[in-house]
Amino acid sequence: MLLVEVLSKGTEKYDMDIKLAYYQKMPSLQAYILVSRKDYLLHVYERHSGGWSFRVVFGKDQHLHLESLIW
């Protein structure tokens, strides 16, 4: 499962802390992406066999490849 959320100023800290910890406990979740509207920025969390990885994708012309969702 892929979950994408758009960050808002009022809930950004909650989404990146509390919700992230909750979502990472969901066995079916393979990727969680937080989208920052103001900065053309993606916070990408992906589940792998050894745990979770994190990366940032910056720029409106960038591409995102999610290995965790390839079957």
N, C-alpha and C positions, 0 to 999 in steps of 0.2 A: 504494500500500500504506500502511496505517496501522499503527503500532506503538505499543502502550501498555504501560508498565511501572509497577509499583507500587514506590516507593522504600522501601528498608529502611535502617535506621540504619547497618548495617555496609557497605553498598555504594553509598550515596548519592553520594559524591564520584566514585567510579569510573563510575557510571551517567551522571552529568552531565558528565563530562570525556572519558574514554577511549571509552566506548560511543557517546556522542553524536558524536564525531568520526568514528568508524567508520561509524555508521549514515548520517551525512550523505553519505557517499561512495557509498551504494547508490542507483543510478539510479531504481529503482522506488519508493523510499520517498518519500511525499508529505507525511506528517505523523508526528511522533514526540511522544508525550505522556508526561510523567512525572507520576505521581500521588503526592502526599504524603498519607499516611494520617492524620498527626497534625494537619495544619493546614487541611484542606479546600482544598488548593491544587493547581492544575495548572500545569505548565511546558509550554507548547505551542510546538513548533517546526514551521513549515510551509514547504514548498518552493514558491517562486514563480519566475517566469521570470528574475528578477534575483538569485536566491539564496534564502537562508533568512530567515524572520522569526521573532521570538520574542515571546511575550506570556505574561502570568500571569493565570490565572483564579482568583479567590479567593472562597470562600464556597460553602456546600453547596447554596444555592438558585440558583446561577448556571447559565446555559446556555452551551454551546459550539457555535459554528458554524465548520466547517472549509471554507473556500472552496477549498482545494487538492483536496478530494475530490469536488467537484461536477463532473459531466460535462455 
